[in-house]
Amino acid sequence: MAGDGPSALPVQLVEQPRLQKLKEMFISKFGSAPKFYARAPGRVNLIGEHIDYCGYAVLPMAIEQDILIAVEPVPTQVVQLANTNSSYLDFTTSVNNIQINKTKPQWHNYFLCGLKGIQEHFGLNNPTGMNCLLDGTIPPSSGLSSSSALVCCAGLVTLRANGKTLSKVELAEICTKSERYIGTEGGGMDQSISFLAEEGTAKLIEFNPLRATDVRLPSGATFVIANSCVEMNKAATSHYNIRVMECRLATKLLAKSKGLEWRKMLRLHDVQTKLGVSLEEMLTIIEEVLHPEPYSTEEICKCLGISLEELHSQILSQNMQDVSTFKLYQRAKHVYSEAARVLEFKKICSEAPANALQLLGELMKQSHISCREMYECSCPELDRLVDICLQFGAIGSRLTGAGWGGCTVSMVPTDKLNTFLKNVKKAYYQTDGQRLAGENNSLFATKPGRGALVFVEA
């Protein structure tokens, strides 16, 4: 039941080699044993890219790769963070003086986001200090949500160490807000699936209010994740935040053209709700109201009847002040059509017609084309990887996560899985010597995993 908090499972460490190893490393690092362990999974979004922050439902599933943290609450008000991966440096700070550096999204800043979110929610004046050792198996900057899983895991750790409780939904909402401390305007999909996921099922995640519905994936197909090996760090890039702003500006122009209170509207979903029309009708309205050529800031001001000064101070965020043109038609068109594909995907999964796999594959292909052409969040390597996956038997394939690098997700007939993996490995990873190093973790089949958990030694 989603209303409850993440469960605490008693485990025998001898049966859990990864926890046992983490405990040994913790003892050699801090000289004492951890009191508990927290885990938050990464996720793969099957369909519904860049629409959560526009208010639309998405369809992710949790994966087996995760962030795992061993924790010992301590009487001093100091947090000491260490990572099993030696390329991530140790970090120490006072719990009463959390500084999050937006300019350098280093690993510890994501931990601090989760910590600060919980502290502020409860108004903790005397938060407990902690020693933490982190172990992550999600490839970084791969679009599988390693940063959000770290924020969620840190939130869960802080909650437990301070003896507080929250439901999974509340945790997801706090972690979504607190990740914005690092400057990413995310919509909440990553944090929601990290807490609300259940084994064996994907989830349709809807927002305002946040809720998750099981989506049973069809039998006969397996989802395969392939990493393009092009790293993309969402917080360090302006691409992502520009898209958020383009959707916001498109919202305001569409609302104004229909005589709505455009100043109050931030998301494309708000316009559809206020007009009470279907997604298909919204696509028609875009054709009538917006033009495919990029809009200059001057033209936006003219359409809204405001001054340039007002646009800069009231609407554009701090990091958008130098951007001079915005593509509104393309971004809105992607969002409304992608939102419709998500609902169609869910419908096909529930009705399970005989040709379900073909229909779902088609939706995934359309989604990738829209991401590439309309949202421009793909890159040559992702496009090449999608083509290779389709060529070797995937029924559908698309980029997943923010894009501009990271991973593709493909739906592959289970009986063709082994040949598919072998062929894709050869065609993408073994033609380019330098990529070989990451090849073992770069291509893997996955099934829906469970959400965040706490483990205590039995």
C-alpha positions in Angstrom: 0.0 0.0 0.0 1.5 3.3 -1.1 0.2 5.1 2.0 2.8 3.4 4.2 6.4 4.3 4.5 9.2 2.2 2.9 9.5 -1.1 4.8 12.3 -2.1 7.1 13.4 -5.7 6.4 15.4 -7.7 8.8 18.1 -9.6 6.8 20.9 -12.1 7.5 24.0 -10.4 6.3 25.7 -13.7 5.5 23.1 -14.3 2.9 23.6 -10.8 1.4 27.2 -10.7 0.1 26.9 -7.0 -1.0 25.7 -5.9 2.4 28.3 -8.0 4.1 31.1 -6.4 2.0 29.7 -2.9 2.6 29.6 -3.6 6.4 33.3 -4.7 6.4 34.3 -1.6 4.4 32.3 0.6 6.8 34.0 -0.9 9.8 37.5 -0.4 8.3 36.6 3.2 7.3 34.8 4.4 10.5 36.0 1.9 13.1 32.4 0.9 14.1 29.5 -1.0 12.5 26.5 0.5 10.6 23.1 0.4 12.4 21.1 0.1 9.2 21.2 0.2 5.4 19.0 2.0 2.9 18.5 1.3 -0.7 16.8 3.3 -3.5 16.6 1.9 -7.1 17.3 3.6 -10.4 14.6 3.6 -13.0 14.0 3.2 -16.7 11.2 5.2 -18.3 9.4 3.0 -20.8 7.5 5.9 -22.4 6.7 9.5 -21.5 9.8 11.6 -21.9 10.0 15.3 -20.7 6.3 15.5 -19.8 6.3 15.0 -16.0 7.3 18.6 -15.5 4.4 19.6 -17.8 2.0 17.8 -15.5 1.5 14.6 -17.5 1.6 11.0 -16.5 4.7 8.9 -17.2 5.3 5.1 -17.3 8.5 4.0 -15.7 9.7 0.9 -13.8 12.4 0.5 -11.2 15.5 -1.4 -12.2 17.7 -3.7 -10.1 20.6 -1.2 -10.2 20.5 1.0 -7.1 22.1 3.2 -4.5 22.8 1.5 -1.2 24.0 3.4 1.9 25.3 1.9 5.2 24.5 4.3 8.1 25.5 4.8 11.7 23.8 7.7 13.5 26.4 9.5 15.7 26.1 11.9 18.7 28.1 14.7 17.1 26.3 16.9 14.6 28.6 16.0 11.7 27.8 14.0 8.6 30.7 12.0 7.2 30.2 10.7 3.7 32.3 8.1 1.9 31.9 6.2 -1.3 33.0 2.6 -2.2 34.1 4.1 -5.6 37.5 5.8 -4.9 37.0 8.3 -7.7 34.3 10.0 -5.5 36.0 11.8 -2.7 35.1 11.7 1.0 33.1 14.7 2.3 32.3 16.0 5.8 30.0 18.8 6.9 28.1 20.0 9.9 24.4 19.0 9.8 23.4 22.5 10.9 25.1 24.3 8.0 24.2 22.5 4.7 25.6 24.3 1.7 24.7 23.0 -1.7 26.9 24.1 -4.6 24.8 24.4 -7.8 27.8 25.2 -10.0 29.5 21.8 -9.4 27.0 19.0 -9.1 29.4 16.7 -7.2 28.0 13.4 -5.7 27.8 14.6 -2.1 25.6 17.6 -3.1 22.8 15.1 -4.2 23.1 13.5 -0.7 22.8 16.9 0.9 19.6 17.6 -1.1 17.9 14.6 0.5 19.2 15.5 3.9 18.2 19.1 3.7 14.7 18.2 2.4 13.9 16.1 5.4 15.4 18.5 7.9 13.4 21.4 6.5 10.2 19.3 6.3 10.3 18.5 10.0 12.1 21.8 11.0 14.8 19.7 12.8 16.8 22.1 14.9 19.1 19.4 16.3 19.4 16.8 13.5 21.5 13.7 14.3 25.0 13.4 12.8 25.7 10.3 10.6 28.6 8.2 9.2 27.5 7.0 5.7 29.2 4.7 3.2 27.6 4.7 -0.2 27.7 2.0 -2.9 26.1 2.6 -6.3 25.5 0.2 -9.2 23.6 2.7 -11.5 25.9 3.9 -14.3 26.3 7.7 -13.6 24.9 10.3 -16.1 23.2 7.5 -18.1 19.6 8.7 -17.8 18.7 5.9 -15.4 18.3 8.3 -12.5 21.4 7.8 -10.4 21.2 11.3 -9.0 17.6 11.1 -8.0 18.1 7.6 -6.5 20.9 9.2 -4.4 18.6 12.1 -3.3 15.9 9.6 -2.4 18.2 7.3 -0.5 19.7 10.2 1.4 16.1 11.4 2.3 15.3 7.9 3.6 18.5 7.7 5.6 17.9 11.1 7.2 14.3 10.1 8.0 15.3 6.9 9.7 18.4 8.3 11.5 16.2 11.0 13.1 13.4 8.6 14.1 10.8 10.1 11.9 8.2 8.5 9.6 6.5 9.5 6.3 4.5 7.8 3.7 6.2 6.9 0.4 4.1 9.6 -1.4 5.3 12.2 1.0 8.9 11.1 0.7 8.7 11.2 -3.1 7.2 14.8 -3.0 9.9 16.0 -0.5 12.7 14.5 -2.5 11.4 16.0 -5.8 11.4 19.5 -4.2 14.7 19.0 -2.6 16.5 18.0 -5.7 15.8 21.5 -7.0 18.4 22.8 -4.5 20.9 21.6 -7.1 19.2 23.5 -9.9 17.4 20.7 -11.8 13.7 21.6 -12.5 12.6 17.9 -12.5 8.9 16.9 -12.6 8.9 14.1 -10.0 8.9 10.9 -12.0 12.3 9.7 -10.8 11.6 10.1 -7.1 8.1 8.7 -7.3 9.1 5.5 -9.0 12.1 5.1 -6.6 9.7 5.0 -3.6 6.5 3.6 -5.1 7.8 0.8 -7.4 6.8 -2.8 -6.7 8.4 -5.9 -8.0 6.9 -7.3 -11.3 5.0 -4.3 -12.4 5.7 -1.0 -14.2 3.7 2.0 -12.9 1.7 4.8 -14.5 2.6 7.8 -12.4 0.2 10.7 -12.3 0.8 14.0 -10.6 -1.3 16.5 -8.6 -2.2 14.5 -6.6 0.7 12.0 -6.9 -0.6 8.5 -7.5 0.8 5.3 -9.0 -1.2 2.6 -10.9 0.2 -0.9 -11.7 0.8 -1.5 -15.4 1.3 -5.2 -16.2 3.7 -5.5 -19.0 2.9 -8.1 -21.7 4.5 -11.5 -21.6 6.7 -12.6 -24.4 8.9 -9.5 -24.4 11.9 -8.3 -22.3 13.1 -4.7 -21.8 16.7 -4.2 -22.6 18.7 -1.1 -21.6 21.7 -0.1 -23.7 24.1 2.7 -22.7 25.3 5.0 -25.5 28.3 5.7 -23.3 27.8 9.4 -23.9 27.5 11.0 -20.5 24.9 13.6 -19.9 24.6 15.5 -16.6 21.2 17.0 -16.3 22.1 19.5 -13.6 25.2 20.7 -15.4 23.5 21.4 -18.7 21.2 24.2 -19.8 19.5 22.1 -22.4 17.1 20.6 -19.9 16.2 23.8 -18.1 15.7 25.6 -21.5 13.1 22.9 -22.5 11.3 23.4 -19.2 11.2 27.2 -19.9 10.1 26.6 -23.6 7.1 24.5 -22.3 6.3 27.2 -19.8 6.3 29.9 -22.5 4.2 27.8 -24.8 1.7 27.3 -21.9 1.4 31.1 -21.5 1.0 31.8 -25.3 -1.6 29.1 -25.7 -3.5 30.2 -22.6 -3.4 33.9 -23.7 -4.7 33.0 -27.2 -7.7 31.3 -25.6 -8.5 34.1 -23.1 -7.4 32.2 -20.0 -5.5 33.7 -17.0 -2.1 33.0 -18.6 -0.1 34.6 -15.8 -1.1 31.9 -13.4 -0.4 29.0 -15.7 2.9 27.2 -15.7 2.3 23.8 -17.3 0.9 22.6 -20.6 -1.4 20.3 -18.7 -3.1 23.4 -17.0 -4.2 24.7 -20.5 -5.8 21.4 -21.5 -7.6 21.1 -18.1 -8.9 24.7 -18.2 -10.1 24.3 -21.8 -11.6 20.9 -21.0 -10.4 19.4 -24.3 -8.7 16.2 -25.4 -4.9 15.8 -26.1 -5.8 15.5 -29.8 -7.7 18.8 -29.7 -4.7 20.4 -28.0 -2.6 19.3 -31.0 -5.0 21.1 -33.3 -4.9 24.2 -31.2 -1.1 24.3 -31.4 -1.4 24.3 -35.2 -3.7 27.3 -35.0 -1.9 29.3 -32.4 1.9 28.6 -32.6 4.3 28.8 -35.6 7.2 26.4 -36.2 9.8 29.2 -36.5 11.6 30.0 -33.2 10.2 32.8 -31.2 12.4 35.7 -30.2 12.0 37.2 -26.7 10.6 40.4 -28.4 7.9 38.3 -30.2 7.0 36.5 -27.0 6.6 39.9 -25.2 4.4 41.1 -28.1 2.2 38.0 -27.9 1.8 38.4 -24.2 1.5 42.2 -24.2 4.3 42.6 -21.6 7.7 44.5 -21.6 11.0 42.8 -22.0 11.8 43.8 -18.5 8.7 41.9 -17.2 9.6 38.8 -19.2 13.0 38.7 -17.7 12.0 39.5 -14.1 8.6 37.6 -13.9 8.9 34.6 -16.2 12.4 33.7 -17.3 14.5 32.0 -14.5 17.9 33.3 -13.5 19.8 30.9 -15.8 17.6 31.8 -18.9 18.4 35.5 -19.0 20.8 35.1 -22.0 18.7 32.8 -24.1 17.2 34.8 -27.0 15.1 32.4 -29.0 12.7 29.6 -28.0 11.0 26.8 -30.0 7.5 26.7 -28.6 5.6 24.9 -31.3 7.9 21.9 -31.4 8.1 21.5 -27.6 4.3 21.7 -27.1 3.7 19.3 -30.0 6.0 16.7 -28.4 4.5 17.1 -25.0 0.8 16.7 -26.0 1.6 13.8 -28.4 3.8 12.0 -25.9 1.2 12.4 -23.2 -1.3 10.7 -25.5 1.2 7.8 -26.3 1.6 7.1 -22.5 -2.2 6.7 -22.1 -2.3 4.5 -25.2 0.6 2.4 -23.9 -1.2 1.8 -20.6 -4.5 1.0 -22.4 -2.8 -1.6 -24.6 -1.2 -3.2 -21.6 -4.5 -3.5 -19.8 -6.5 -4.7 -22.8 -3.7 -7.1 -24.0 -4.9 -7.5 -27.6 -3.2 -10.3 -29.7 -0.9 -7.7 -31.4 -0.1 -5.9 -28.2 3.7 -6.1 -28.7 3.6 -4.6 -32.2 1.3 -1.8 -31.0 3.6 -1.0 -28.0 6.7 -1.2 -30.2 5.1 1.3 -32.6 4.5 3.8 -29.8 8.1 3.5 -28.6 9.4 4.2 -32.1 7.1 7.3 -32.5 8.2 8.5 -29.1 11.9 8.4 -30.2 11.1 10.2 -33.4 9.3 12.9 -31.5 12.2 13.2 -29.0 14.7 13.5 -31.8 12.7 15.9 -34.2 10.4 17.9 -31.9 12.2 18.0 -28.6 15.7 17.7 -29.9 16.9 15.8 -26.9 18.6 12.9 -28.8 22.2 12.7 -30.1 23.9 10.9 -33.0 25.0 8.0 -30.8 21.5 7.4 -29.3 20.0 7.5 -32.8 22.5 5.0 -34.0 21.9 2.7 -31.0 18.1 2.8 -31.6 18.7 1.9 -35.3 21.0 -1.0 -34.3 18.5 -2.3 -31.8 15.6 -2.2 -34.3 17.8 -3.8 -36.9 18.6 -6.8 -34.6 15.0 -7.6 -33.6 13.8 -5.1 -31.1 10.0 -4.5 -31.6 10.4 -0.9 -30.3 13.3 1.2 -29.1 13.7 4.7 -27.9 16.0 7.0 -25.8 15.1 7.0 -22.1 15.8 9.6 -19.5 16.5 13.2 -20.3 18.5 12.3 -23.4 21.5 14.1 -25.0 23.4 10.9 -24.1 22.6 8.1 -21.7 20.6 5.0 -22.5 18.0 3.5 -24.9 15.3 1.1 -23.8 14.2 -1.6 -26.3 11.4 -4.1 -26.2 12.8 -7.5 -27.4 10.9 -10.8 -28.0 12.2 -13.0 -25.1 12.9 -15.9 -27.4 15.3 -13.7 -29.4 17.0 -12.1 -26.4 20.3 -13.8 -26.5 21.0 -13.3 -30.2 19.8 -9.7 -29.8 22.3 -9.0 -27.0 25.1 -10.7 -28.9 24.5 -8.7 -32.1 24.0 -5.3 -30.4 27.2 -5.9 -28.4 29.1 -6.6 -31.6 27.6 -3.8 -33.7 27.7 -0.9 -31.1 30.3 -1.8 -28.4 32.9 -3.8 -30.2 33.4 -1.7 -33.3 34.8 1.1 -31.3 37.9 0.1 -29.2 37.5 2.8 -26.6 33.9 1.8 -25.7 34.9 -1.7 -24.9 35.7 -0.9 -21.2 32.2 -0.2 -20.2 30.6 -2.9 -22.4 29.7 -5.3 -19.6 27.5 -2.9 -17.6 26.3 -1.1 -20.8 23.8 -3.6 -22.2 21.5 -5.6 -20.0 18.0 -7.0 -19.8 15.9 -5.8 -16.9 12.6 -6.5 -15.2 10.5 -4.3 -12.9 12.2 -4.1 -9.5 11.0 -3.0 -6.0 11.1 0.5 -4.5 13.2 2.0 -1.7 13.8 -0.1 1.4 15.6 -0.1 4.8 17.6 -3.2 5.8 18.5 -4.0 9.4 20.7 -6.8 10.6 18.5 -9.7 11.9 
